[in-house]
């Protein structure tokens, strides 16, 4: 009789052990599913974050490009204004070659009654009469280099 009781107990323990193993296997399966879902969520999150970063970078680049285009347009407008102002301030005869004379040359010509903006060959010759030949040649040479005398 005691053997029957031990066998029944042993059977009962085996049944409980089998039931426990089944529950553990089911729990392991649920854990695997949970891990898969977490991995998928992490992957989705990484993709979303990457897409968000890409949008932010694109927006910043567009803003920077717009700023640079505005600065370029302003610089081009300023260059155009400066060119227009320069074209109006320089006489047509003085648009090629060197356009300046040394201050001493301008003063010398002014003492003789010749202004740089209204220079004619006859006026220059008349103004330089009091100078030596070498000085006349030097003055005319500088005027020709400056493009003020043809």
ZAGU-800244 format. One line per 2 residues: number of its first residue (from 1); for each residue x, y, z of N, C-alpha, C. Coordinates in steps of 0.02 Angstrom, whole numbers. Layout:
N
NUM) X:Y:Z:X:Y:Z:X:Y:Z  ...
# end
This chain:
150
1) 39:-59:0:0:0:0:42:63:0  90:58:34:134:115:37:164:128:-31
3) 177:77:-68:204:84:-135:156:120:-180  92:104:-173:42:138:-213:40:212:-196
5) 47:229:-135:47:299:-113:108:336:-139  164:301:-139:225:332:-165:221:342:-240
7) 191:292:-273:184:298:-345:136:354:-363  84:361:-326:35:414:-338:68:482:-326
9) 107:486:-274:142:548:-259:193:564:-313  226:512:-334:276:522:-387:242:544:-451
11) 185:516:-467:146:536:-526:122:608:-520  101:623:-460:76:691:-449:133:742:-457
13) 192:726:-433:251:769:-439:271:776:-512  267:720:-547:285:723:-618:235:768:-656
15) 172:761:-639:121:802:-671:132:876:-655  149:890:-592:162:959:-572:224:985:-607
17) 275:943:-611:337:962:-644:324:975:-718  285:932:-750:267:941:-821:228:1006:-831
19) 182:1018:-786:142:1079:-789:187:1140:-779  233:1137:-734:280:1192:-722:325:1204:-783
21) 348:1150:-813:390:1155:-873:350:1188:-929  287:1168:-937:244:1198:-988:235:1273:-976
23) 223:1291:-912:215:1362:-896:279:1401:-909  336:1371:-892:400:1403:-905:413:1411:-980
25) 394:1361:-1019:403:1365:-1092:358:1420:-1120  296:1425:-1094:250:1477:-1117:278:1546:-1099
27) 305:1551:-1037:333:1615:-1015:394:1633:-1058  435:1584:-1075:493:1596:-1118:470:1621:-1187
29) 418:1590:-1212:390:1612:-1277:366:1683:-1274  331:1702:-1220:307:1770:-1211:366:1819:-1205
31) 418:1798:-1169:477:1840:-1163:511:1851:-1231  514:1799:-1272:543:1806:-1339:503:1855:-1381
33) 437:1850:-1376:394:1896:-1414:405:1968:-1389  410:1976:-1323:421:2043:-1295:488:2071:-1319
35) 539:2030:-1321:605:2052:-1344:602:2072:-1418  566:2032:-1458:559:2049:-1529:523:2116:-1538
37) 469:2126:-1499:432:2189:-1503:476:2248:-1483  515:2239:-1429:561:2292:-1407:614:2307:-1461
39) 640:2256:-1491:690:2266:-1544:659:2303:-1603  597:2286:-1621:562:2319:-1676:549:2393:-1658
41) 528:2404:-1596:516:2473:-1574:581:2514:-1577  635:2483:-1554:699:2518:-1556:720:2534:-1628
43) 709:2486:-1672:725:2497:-1743:682:2552:-1772  617:2551:-1757:571:2603:-1781:591:2671:-1753
45) 609:2672:-1689:629:2735:-1657:692:2762:-1691  740:2718:-1705:802:2740:-1737:788:2768:-1806
47) 743:2735:-1844:725:2759:-1910:690:2827:-1906  644:2834:-1858:609:2898:-1848:658:2953:-1830
49) 704:2937:-1784:753:2986:-1763:797:3007:-1822  818:2959:-1862:859:2974:-1920:822:3018:-1970
51) 758:3003:-1981:717:3043:-2026:708:3114:-1999  697:3120:-1933:689:3185:-1902:754:3226:-1907
53) 809:3194:-1895:874:3228:-1901:884:3251:-1973  867:3208:-2021:874:3227:-2092:831:3288:-2108
55) 770:3290:-2083:727:3348:-2095:755:3411:-2063  781:3405:-2003:810:3463:-1968:871:3488:-2006
57) 914:3443:-2027:974:3463:-2065:954:3497:-2130  904:3470:-2165:881:3500:-2228:853:3569:-2215
59) 816:3578:-2161:787:3643:-2145:842:3694:-2130  891:3674:-2091:947:3718:-2075:985:3737:-2138
61) 997:3689:-2182:1033:3702:-2245:993:3750:-2288  926:3742:-2292:885:3788:-2332:888:3858:-2304
63) 885:3864:-2237:890:3930:-2206:958:3962:-2221  1011:3923:-2216:1078:3949:-2229:1085:3970:-2302
65) 1058:3930:-2347:1060:3947:-2418:1022:4011:-2432  965:4019:-2399:925:4080:-2408:963:4140:-2382
67) 996:4133:-2324:1036:4188:-2298:1093:4206:-2345  1126:4156:-2371:1182:4168:-2417:1158:4200:-2482
69) 1099:4178:-2507:1071:4208:-2567:1054:4282:-2555  1026:4297:-2496:1011:4367:-2480:1075:4409:-2477
71) 1127:4382:-2445:1190:4419:-2440:1220:4428:-2509  1216:4377:-2552:1243:4382:-2619:1205:4435:-2659
73) 1139:4435:-2653:1098:4485:-2689:1116:4555:-2664  1125:4564:-2599:1142:4629:-2572:1211:4651:-2597
75) 1258:4604:-2598:1326:4620:-2622:1325:4638:-2696  1286:4600:-2736:1281:4615:-2807:1249:4683:-2819
77) 1199:4700:-2779:1166:4765:-2785:1216:4821:-2767  1254:4810:-2715:1303:4860:-2694:1357:4868:-2748
79) 1379:4813:-2777:1429:4817:-2831:1401:4855:-2890  1339:4842:-2907:1307:4877:-2963:1303:4952:-2948
81) 1284:4970:-2886:1281:5040:-2866:1349:5073:-2871  1401:5038:-2847:1468:5066:-2849:1492:5075:-2921
83) 1477:5026:-2963:1496:5032:-3034:1461:5091:-3067  1397:5098:-3051:1358:5154:-3080:1386:5220:-3055
85) 1401:5225:-2991:1429:5286:-2963:1497:5301:-2993  1537:5249:-3003:1604:5259:-3032:1598:5281:-3105
87) 1551:5253:-3141:1542:5271:-3212:1522:5344:-3219  1482:5369:-3171:1460:5438:-3175:1513:5488:-3151
89) 1558:5465:-3107:1607:5511:-3078:1671:5517:-3120  1683:5471:-3166:1744:5472:-3207:1727:5498:-3277
91) 1762:5550:-3300:1749:5575:-3368:1763:5522:-3420  1728:5526:-3476:1734:5475:-3529:1805:5471:-3557
93) 1840:5529:-3559:1908:5528:-3587:1957:5491:-3543  1941:5482:-3479:1988:5454:-3432:1968:5384:-3411
95) 1940:5345:-3455:1917:5279:-3437:1967:5224:-3453  2023:5239:-3485:2072:5187:-3502:2138:5203:-3469
97) 2174:5150:-3449:2241:5159:-3422:2240:5191:-3354  2296:5221:-3337:2304:5254:-3273:2261:5317:-3270
99) 2230:5330:-3213:2183:5386:-3208:2204:5437:-3156  2263:5431:-3128:2284:5479:-3077:2351:5510:-3095
101) 2360:5569:-3069:2424:5604:-3077:2451:5617:-3007  2516:5622:-3003:2544:5641:-2938:2519:5710:-2918
103) 2512:5721:-2853:2487:5785:-2829:2531:5843:-2851  2596:5832:-2854:2642:5886:-2876:2628:5906:-2948
105) 2610:5856:-2990:2596:5870:-3060:2531:5910:-3067  2480:5892:-3028:2416:5927:-3030:2427:5999:-3007
107) 2468:6008:-2953:2481:6076:-2928:2519:6118:-2979  2567:6088:-3012:2606:6124:-3063:2561:6147:-3119
109) 2518:6102:-3143:2472:6120:-3197:2422:6173:-3174  2399:6168:-3112:2351:6217:-3086:2382:6286:-3083
111) 2446:6290:-3065:2480:6356:-3062:2484:6388:-3131  2483:6346:-3182:2487:6371:-3251:2417:6381:-3280
113) 2366:6369:-3240:2298:6380:-3264:2268:6322:-3301  2296:6262:-3296:2270:6203:-3331:2240:6156:-3279
115) 2176:6138:-3289:2144:6089:-3245:2147:6021:-3278  2150:5970:-3237:2158:5902:-3263:2098:5880:-3303
117) 2038:5902:-3285:1978:5879:-3321:1967:5916:-3386  2002:5971:-3398:1993:6009:-3461:2060:6019:-3495
119) 2097:5966:-3504:2164:5970:-3531:2163:5963:-3607  2197:6009:-3640:2205:6005:-3713:2280:6011:-3727
121) 2302:5982:-3782:2373:5982:-3799:2400:6053:-3804  2364:6099:-3834:2388:6168:-3841:2394:6202:-3774
123) 2346:6190:-3729:2348:6220:-3663:2407:6194:-3623  2421:6130:-3630:2477:6100:-3594:2542:6130:-3620
125) 2550:6134:-3686:2611:6163:-3714:2621:6234:-3690  2567:6274:-3690:2572:6343:-3668:2589:6347:-3595
127) 2562:6301:-3554:2576:6302:-3483:2647:6281:-3467  2676:6240:-3510:2743:6213:-3497:2799:6254:-3527
129) 2783:6310:-3559:2833:6350:-3593:2889:6372:-3546  2873:6386:-3484:2924:6411:-3437:2970:6356:-3411
131) 2954:6293:-3425:2995:6237:-3402:3050:6220:-3452  3101:6185:-3427:3154:6162:-3472:3127:6105:-3515
133) 3163:6087:-3567:3142:6033:-3613:3134:5968:-3573  3181:5952:-3529:3178:5890:-3491:3115:5889:-3447
135) 3100:5946:-3416:3041:5949:-3373:2977:5943:-3414  2975:5975:-3473:2916:5968:-3516:2905:5895:-3536
137) 2960:5862:-3555:2955:5792:-3575:2930:5749:-3517  2956:5763:-3457:2934:5724:-3398:2860:5735:-3384
139) 2837:5798:-3388:2767:5813:-3375:2723:5780:-3427  2740:5786:-3490:2699:5756:-3543:2700:5680:-3537
141) 2757:5652:-3519:2761:5579:-3510:2713:5556:-3455  2711:5591:-3399:2666:5572:-3345:2593:5580:-3366
143) 2579:5633:-3403:2510:5644:-3427:2489:5588:-3475  2536:5567:-3517:2520:5512:-3564:2511:5447:-3526
145) 2552:5434:-3476:2545:5373:-3436:2479:5372:-3399  2456:5431:-3378:2392:5435:-3343:2333:5432:-3390
147) 2348:5433:-3456:2294:5429:-3505:2258:5495:-3514  2289:5549:-3493:2257:5614:-3497:2279:5654:-3558
149) 2328:5628:-3592:2355:5663:-3650:2368:5611:-3704  2343:5624:-3765:2348:5575:-3817:2408:5579:-3859
# end
